Amino acid sequence: MIDLVDCVSLNRLEAMRGDPAWVIVSITDTDKSDARVPDGFGPVLRLKFDDLDADAMAQGSQGVPFTQKDARLVMAFLDEMHDHPGYAGVLVHCEAGRSRSAAIAILISALYGGKFAHERRVDGWNDLVLRMLESTAGKRVVRPQGMVVVPGTRLSCADA
């Protein structure tokens, strides 16, 4: 059951100690090596896509965006982890811990009921990532208000 969610930067993840009750969604840029996830964590879903949103793509930014295939992989992983009684939290990381990872953490909180484990700045979430996840899940997430979520915050879904 997913009780907790957190989103962190790559540097913070690599400095952490593993906890087998936490599973990882690891997001790296397409031109970078996979993150060094510390030993001791639960299962890891590794994704490679660049931090692009609809505006950046419309302006001709180069890179590999988040796709529907990525969204399906995320949802399948989360569904499997949610059904497993040994996993209590999902830790999502990207380069800065505020855009791609925040979008996925927001969805986890709203769809699976995970509470944010720590205060996190989430105002820079990647809306393309969040919209594709919503489309895959068939749910619309109520966006957080303000720049920061505090520990214990649980987001919700609106009527689709």
N, C-alpha and C positions, 0 to 999 in steps of 0.2 A: 504494500500500500504506500502510495506517495503522500507522506505527511508534510515534508519540507522541500523547499526549493531554494537554490541560491545561484547567483551568476557572478562570475569572477573573471579577472584578466588571466592571460596565459602565465604571466610572471607569478601571480598569486597561486594559481593551481600548482605550478611546478615547485613551489616552496612548501606546499601542504604535506601533512602526513595522511596516508591512506586510511580510509574507514570503510570496512566491508558493508556497512549499512547504506552507503551512498553509491549510486551509480553515476556515470559521467556521460555527458554529451560534449564531445570535444570538437570544436570548430576551428579549423585553420585555413588561412589563405591558400589559394591554389598554388602559389609559388613558394610555399614554405614547407618545411619538414613537419611531420606529425608532432604533436605536443608530447613531452615526456610526462606521462601521467604517473605519479608516484605509485609504487606497489601498495597493495592493501585495499584499494577501492574495489567495488563491485564491477559489474560489466561496463564496458566502454563502447559507446557508439561514436565512430569517427566520421566527421563530415568535412569536405573541402569545398568551400565556395567563398567568393569575395564579398566584401561588405558593400554591396550595391543595392540601391533602392530604385524605384520607378523614375524618380527625377534624375538620378545620376545616369541611368541607362538612356533616358530621353536626350540627355546632353552629350551622349556619345562616349561615356566612360567605358573603358575596356575592362574585361574580367569575366569571371564565371559567376552568374547570379544563383541564388537559391532557386531550386526547381520543384515542381510537383512531385518528382521522384524523391527528392530530399525530404519533402514534407511527409510523404508516405512512410519513408524509413523512420523518421522521427516518431510519427504516431504509432507505428508498429512496435518500436522499441519501448515507448512509454506505456502502451497497453500491456506489453509483456511484463514490464517492471512493476506496474501498478498491481497486477495480479499475483505478484510474488510476495509472500509475507515477510521475507527476510530483508527487503529493501525499504528504507524509510525516507530516503531523500534523493533528489536529483540535483547534481551540481553541473551547471552548464558554463562552459568557458568559451571565450573567443579572444582575440588579441587584446582588446581594451576592457572587455567585460561589461560593455554598456549598450551595444547595438544588436548584433546578431544573438548573443547569449541572452540579453534582456528580453528580446521578442519571444524566444522559446520559454524562458522562465515565466513570463507573463501568461503564456498559454497554459503552462503546467499548473500554475496557481489557479487559474480560472476553470480549467477543464477537469483537473484531477483533485482539486481541493488542497494543493500544497500551500502551506504558509511560508512566507519568506523567512528564512532563518536569521538573516542579518539585515541591517539597514543597507539599502543599495540605491544608487542613482539609476533610474530607469527611463529618464525623459528622452534619451536618445535611441530608443528601440528602433529596429529596422522594420518599417511598416510593411515592406514587401514580404519579408519572412513571416510576420504575424498574419498578414492577409492570406498567404498561401496555406498556412497551418489551419486557419479558420475554415478555409474552403475545403480542405481535406477532412476536417473534423465535422463539418456541417454545423458549426456553432459560431456565434459572434461573441468576441470577448469584450467586456466593458474595460476600456482603457483606464490605466491608473491616472489619478489627478495629481498634478504637481511633479516635482523632479525626483522625489525620493519615496521609496516604500520603507516602512519601518518593520522591525521584527514582528512576526505574527500576522502581518497583512495577508489576507486571502482575497483574491480577486474573484469575479464571477462572470458568467456568460449571460448575454441578453438573448431574447427570443430571436432566432435566426430569420 
